[in-house]
Amino acid sequence: MGISARTYQRWNRGEGLSEDLRLHNTAPVHNQLSEAIKQEIITVINKPEYSALTPHQIVPRLLDLGCYLASESTFYRVMKAHNHRSA
């Protein structure tokens, strides 16, 4: 079957046959960006001096100015969520 002996034993005892609780987890996400930060990222990438740049270029320029909003990957995720095209 392609499962471990331990999994088979648990299934035979009835463990793990209940509803998959991972799909119904209601715990809050503590590291989720606030809407204010997301909006600030969108505002920055729409500024004329940054509009033709990628997050790979924007984040270091902001750091040179002493401003850190989020990582490059977070910039990309926010842009994707807002259907914003990178240069």
ChimeraX attribute file (.defattr): number of C-alpha atoms within 10 A of each C-alpha:
attribute: neighborCount
match mode: 1-to-1
recipient: residues
	/A:1	4
	/A:2	4
	/A:3	7
	/A:4	8
	/A:5	9
	/A:6	9
	/A:7	11
	/A:8	13
	/A:9	11
	/A:10	12
	/A:11	12
	/A:12	11
	/A:13	9
	/A:14	10
	/A:15	11
	/A:16	12
	/A:17	10
	/A:18	7
	/A:19	8
	/A:20	9
	/A:21	9
	/A:22	7
	/A:23	7
	/A:24	8
	/A:25	8
	/A:26	8
	/A:27	6
	/A:28	7
	/A:29	7
	/A:30	6
	/A:31	6
	/A:32	7
	/A:33	12
	/A:34	9
	/A:35	9
	/A:36	9
	/A:37	13
	/A:38	20
	/A:39	12
	/A:40	13
	/A:41	19
	/A:42	16
	/A:43	12
	/A:44	16
	/A:45	21
	/A:46	14
	/A:47	10
	/A:48	9
	/A:49	10
	/A:50	18
	/A:51	16
	/A:52	14
	/A:53	15
	/A:54	16
	/A:55	22
	/A:56	13
	/A:57	12
	/A:58	18
	/A:59	21
	/A:60	15
	/A:61	14
	/A:62	14
	/A:63	11
	/A:64	9
	/A:65	9
	/A:66	8
	/A:67	11
	/A:68	12
	/A:69	15
	/A:70	14
	/A:71	13
	/A:72	16
	/A:73	12
	/A:74	15
	/A:75	22
	/A:76	18
	/A:77	14
	/A:78	18
	/A:79	18
	/A:80	12
	/A:81	10
	/A:82	12
	/A:83	9
	/A:84	14
	/A:85	12
	/A:86	14
	/A:87	9
